[in-house]
Amino acid sequence: MKPEMAAAAILIFLVHPAFAQAPLCIPPEEPFVPADDAAFGEYADLVAEDFERYFSEVRPYIACLDTARQDAFARAREISAQHEAFWKRADEMGLTEEVAPDADPE
């Protein structure tokens, strides 16, 4: 493959929406709270810090989920527009009945 073609292929791969990845949203690890009083008393300071860590990490996690949701809706709108264009073109070419999915597959 020529270098120009390879560069073009890489560019298309990186820019094309079908190849775009949704954000990877990893939930924060939940704090562990000891069940017995002795361990609770001994590790209360660490558990308190763990809760603080959790709450500081859960905000960006929820923001990530919101972004992923918005991205999914935007992509669904794009696909819906492609679907509409597909049916319009199929109709213009007289292919609507040929390409329509069977209503009754029996």
Backbone as CSV, one residue per row, in Angstrom:
resi,resn,N_x,N_y,N_z,CA_x,CA_y,CA_z,C_x,C_y,C_z
1,MET,0.843,-1.172,0.000,0.000,0.000,0.000,0.890,1.237,0.000
2,LYS,0.535,2.191,-0.841,1.309,3.428,-0.921,1.157,4.212,0.385
3,PRO,2.201,4.974,0.755,2.135,5.744,2.004,0.949,6.711,2.037
4,GLU,0.624,7.310,0.872,-0.504,8.256,0.839,-1.816,7.541,1.141
5,MET,-1.959,6.332,0.583,-3.180,5.554,0.804,-3.273,5.103,2.267
6,ALA,-2.154,4.716,2.828,-2.138,4.288,4.228,-2.518,5.452,5.133
7,ALA,-1.981,6.626,4.848,-2.305,7.809,5.654,-3.780,8.153,5.529
8,ALA,-4.312,8.066,4.314,-5.731,8.356,4.101,-6.603,7.348,4.854
9,ALA,-6.230,6.080,4.816,-6.995,5.046,5.514,-6.990,5.281,7.018
10,ILE,-5.843,5.644,7.547,-5.739,5.918,8.984,-6.590,7.129,9.350
11,LEU,-6.541,8.161,8.524,-7.326,9.364,8.783,-8.814,9.055,8.775
12,ILE,-9.261,8.289,7.797,-10.678,7.920,7.729,-11.052,7.110,8.962
13,PHE,-10.188,6.189,9.344,-10.448,5.351,10.514,-10.605,6.204,11.773
14,LEU,-9.783,7.234,11.911,-9.811,8.057,13.117,-10.954,9.062,13.122
15,VAL,-11.389,9.501,11.947,-12.374,10.574,11.862,-13.793,10.058,11.671
16,HIS,-13.951,8.943,10.994,-15.277,8.444,10.659,-16.069,8.131,11.923
17,PRO,-17.331,8.608,12.009,-18.121,8.406,13.221,-18.332,6.937,13.577
18,ALA,-18.379,6.065,12.585,-18.603,4.654,12.876,-17.447,4.069,13.678
19,PHE,-16.280,4.683,13.576,-15.121,4.182,14.295,-14.883,4.915,15.608
20,ALA,-15.673,5.933,15.871,-15.518,6.677,17.123,-15.967,5.790,18.281
21,GLN,-15.283,5.880,19.393,-15.645,5.078,20.540,-16.359,5.939,21.566
22,ALA,-17.346,5.342,22.177,-18.022,6.011,23.273,-17.053,6.086,24.446
23,PRO,-17.260,7.061,25.320,-16.382,7.142,26.475,-16.476,5.863,27.308
24,LEU,-15.379,5.480,27.891,-15.349,4.317,28.767,-15.548,4.814,30.193
25,CYS,-16.712,4.544,30.731,-17.062,5.028,32.066,-16.902,3.895,33.072
26,ILE,-15.916,4.031,33.933,-15.635,2.997,34.929,-16.108,3.509,36.288
27,PRO,-17.038,2.784,36.903,-17.545,3.256,38.205,-16.462,3.179,39.273
28,PRO,-16.521,4.093,40.227,-15.537,4.041,41.310,-15.793,2.837,42.211
29,GLU,-14.729,2.371,42.819,-14.867,1.254,43.753,-15.612,1.740,44.994
30,GLU,-16.582,0.941,45.408,-17.380,1.326,46.576,-16.589,1.083,47.861
31,PRO,-16.796,1.946,48.846,-16.086,1.788,50.119,-16.501,0.501,50.831
32,PHE,-15.555,-0.088,51.517,-15.835,-1.261,52.344,-15.990,-0.792,53.783
33,VAL,-17.093,-1.184,54.401,-17.331,-0.834,55.800,-17.323,-2.129,56.607
34,PRO,-16.384,-2.261,57.518,-16.325,-3.487,58.328,-17.616,-3.687,59.120
35,ALA,-18.026,-4.945,59.228,-19.270,-5.270,59.933,-19.077,-5.301,61.449
36,ASP,-17.931,-5.782,61.903,-17.754,-5.893,63.362,-17.200,-4.586,63.939
37,ASP,-17.586,-4.315,65.168,-17.244,-3.046,65.820,-15.742,-2.854,66.020
38,ALA,-15.025,-3.928,66.317,-13.584,-3.795,66.549,-12.874,-3.313,65.282
39,ALA,-13.161,-3.951,64.158,-12.546,-3.537,62.888,-13.039,-2.156,62.482
40,PHE,-14.328,-1.886,62.733,-14.883,-0.574,62.406,-14.120,0.521,63.143
41,GLY,-13.926,0.323,64.444,-13.198,1.306,65.250,-11.756,1.457,64.815
42,GLU,-11.124,0.350,64.470,-9.720,0.388,64.090,-9.506,1.064,62.725
43,TYR,-10.439,0.871,61.806,-10.253,1.363,60.442,-11.193,2.515,60.060
44,ALA,-11.845,3.114,61.042,-12.822,4.171,60.751,-12.209,5.323,59.950
45,ASP,-10.968,5.714,60.268,-10.335,6.816,59.536,-10.105,6.448,58.069
46,LEU,-9.707,5.203,57.812,-9.488,4.765,56.430,-10.810,4.660,55.658
47,VAL,-11.845,4.196,56.367,-13.158,4.086,55.722,-13.691,5.480,55.393
48,ALA,-13.498,6.420,56.297,-13.942,7.798,56.039,-13.243,8.362,54.809
49,GLU,-11.925,8.124,54.697,-11.181,8.572,53.515,-11.691,7.882,52.249
50,ASP,-12.042,6.607,52.401,-12.546,5.850,51.253,-13.874,6.422,50.760
51,PHE,-14.734,6.830,51.695,-15.991,7.465,51.293,-15.729,8.774,50.564
52,GLU,-14.802,9.565,51.061,-14.457,10.833,50.406,-13.929,10.585,48.988
53,ARG,-13.073,9.575,48.857,-12.553,9.208,47.539,-13.694,8.802,46.610
54,TYR,-14.605,7.974,47.129,-15.732,7.509,46.326,-16.549,8.692,45.806
55,PHE,-16.922,9.598,46.685,-17.765,10.713,46.273,-17.036,11.669,45.332
56,SER,-15.723,11.785,45.471,-14.987,12.635,44.529,-14.876,11.958,43.157
57,GLU,-14.877,10.621,43.122,-14.794,9.901,41.853,-16.155,9.661,41.208
58,VAL,-17.218,9.663,41.988,-18.537,9.364,41.417,-19.047,10.521,40.564
59,ARG,-18.688,11.761,40.880,-19.130,12.898,40.078,-18.608,12.809,38.637
60,PRO,-17.294,12.609,38.438,-16.816,12.466,37.059,-17.385,11.227,36.362
61,TYR,-17.645,10.181,37.129,-18.232,8.973,36.558,-19.631,9.266,36.007
62,ILE,-20.431,9.967,36.778,-21.779,10.317,36.325,-21.705,11.260,35.130
63,ALA,-20.762,12.189,35.137,-20.573,13.075,33.983,-20.204,12.265,32.742
64,CYS,-19.380,11.255,32.914,-18.999,10.377,31.806,-20.224,9.648,31.260
65,LEU,-21.060,9.123,32.151,-22.290,8.449,31.722,-23.197,9.408,30.957
66,ASP,-23.301,10.637,31.434,-24.119,11.638,30.735,-23.581,11.898,29.329
67,THR,-22.260,12.006,29.208,-21.639,12.220,27.898,-21.887,11.029,26.979
68,ALA,-21.731,9.825,27.520,-21.964,8.614,26.726,-23.414,8.558,26.258
69,ARG,-24.337,8.937,27.110,-25.759,8.951,26.758,-26.013,9.963,25.641
70,GLN,-25.453,11.154,25.772,-25.619,12.173,24.738,-25.017,11.712,23.417
71,ASP,-23.848,11.097,23.474,-23.206,10.567,22.266,-24.069,9.495,21.610
72,ALA,-24.666,8.627,22.429,-25.518,7.558,21.896,-26.751,8.134,21.206
73,PHE,-27.367,9.143,21.798,-28.531,9.771,21.169,-28.144,10.482,19.875
74,ALA,-27.001,11.159,19.879,-26.547,11.850,18.661,-26.294,10.839,17.547
75,ARG,-25.650,9.723,17.894,-25.376,8.696,16.888,-26.672,8.070,16.385
76,ALA,-27.633,7.856,17.270,-28.928,7.310,16.858,-29.641,8.261,15.902
77,ARG,-29.528,9.571,16.130,-30.131,10.548,15.202,-29.451,10.471,13.837
78,GLU,-28.117,10.327,13.836,-27.389,10.202,12.565,-27.830,8.959,11.803
79,ILE,-27.946,7.846,12.493,-28.366,6.600,11.858,-29.806,6.710,11.382
80,SER,-30.633,7.377,12.139,-32.026,7.586,11.727,-32.099,8.396,10.435
81,ALA,-31.256,9.419,10.323,-31.212,10.218,9.089,-30.725,9.361,7.918
82,GLN,-29.744,8.498,8.158,-29.274,7.592,7.109,-30.383,6.615,6.700
83,HIS,-31.142,6.155,7.668,-32.248,5.244,7.410,-33.301,5.922,6.534
84,GLU,-33.630,7.144,6.886,-34.606,7.896,6.097,-34.104,8.108,4.672
85,ALA,-32.831,8.470,4.522,-32.245,8.666,3.190,-32.233,7.360,2.399
86,PHE,-31.983,6.240,3.089,-31.995,4.938,2.439,-33.367,4.659,1.839
87,TRP,-34.423,4.859,2.635,-35.769,4.567,2.139,-36.194,5.535,1.048
88,LYS,-35.770,6.771,1.157,-36.084,7.746,0.106,-35.423,7.319,-1.204
89,ARG,-34.164,6.942,-1.136,-33.439,6.510,-2.334,-34.022,5.216,-2.889
90,ALA,-34.353,4.280,-2.020,-34.964,3.024,-2.466,-36.293,3.302,-3.166
91,ASP,-37.067,4.239,-2.630,-38.344,4.602,-3.247,-38.124,5.245,-4.604
92,GLU,-37.153,6.151,-4.686,-36.855,6.814,-5.957,-36.399,5.829,-7.024
93,MET,-35.747,4.751,-6.594,-35.246,3.746,-7.534,-36.250,2.614,-7.763
94,GLY,-37.428,2.719,-7.126,-38.445,1.695,-7.288,-38.114,0.386,-6.596
95,LEU,-37.326,0.446,-5.547,-36.881,-0.765,-4.849,-37.567,-0.984,-3.503
96,THR,-38.522,-0.153,-3.171,-39.110,-0.192,-1.834,-39.662,-1.570,-1.480
97,GLU,-40.435,-2.156,-2.386,-41.030,-3.460,-2.093,-39.976,-4.563,-2.057
98,GLU,-38.944,-4.441,-2.876,-37.900,-5.473,-2.930,-37.050,-5.504,-1.670
99,VAL,-36.793,-4.340,-1.090,-35.886,-4.286,0.057,-36.610,-4.237,1.398
100,ALA,-37.930,-4.105,1.367,-38.688,-4.033,2.622,-38.612,-5.373,3.349
101,PRO,-38.372,-5.326,4.664,-38.361,-6.583,5.432,-39.754,-7.219,5.397
102,ASP,-39.766,-8.535,5.416,-41.059,-9.239,5.426,-41.782,-8.931,6.709
103,ALA,-43.071,-8.566,6.567,-43.891,-8.301,7.739,-44.222,-9.608,8.449
104,ASP,-44.419,-10.686,7.664,-44.748,-11.987,8.225,-43.710,-12.992,7.724
105,PRO,-42.711,-13.337,8.558,-41.611,-14.179,8.099,-42.015,-15.639,7.842
106,GLU,-43.259,-16.019,8.099,-43.683,-17.414,7.908,-43.813,-17.782,6.488
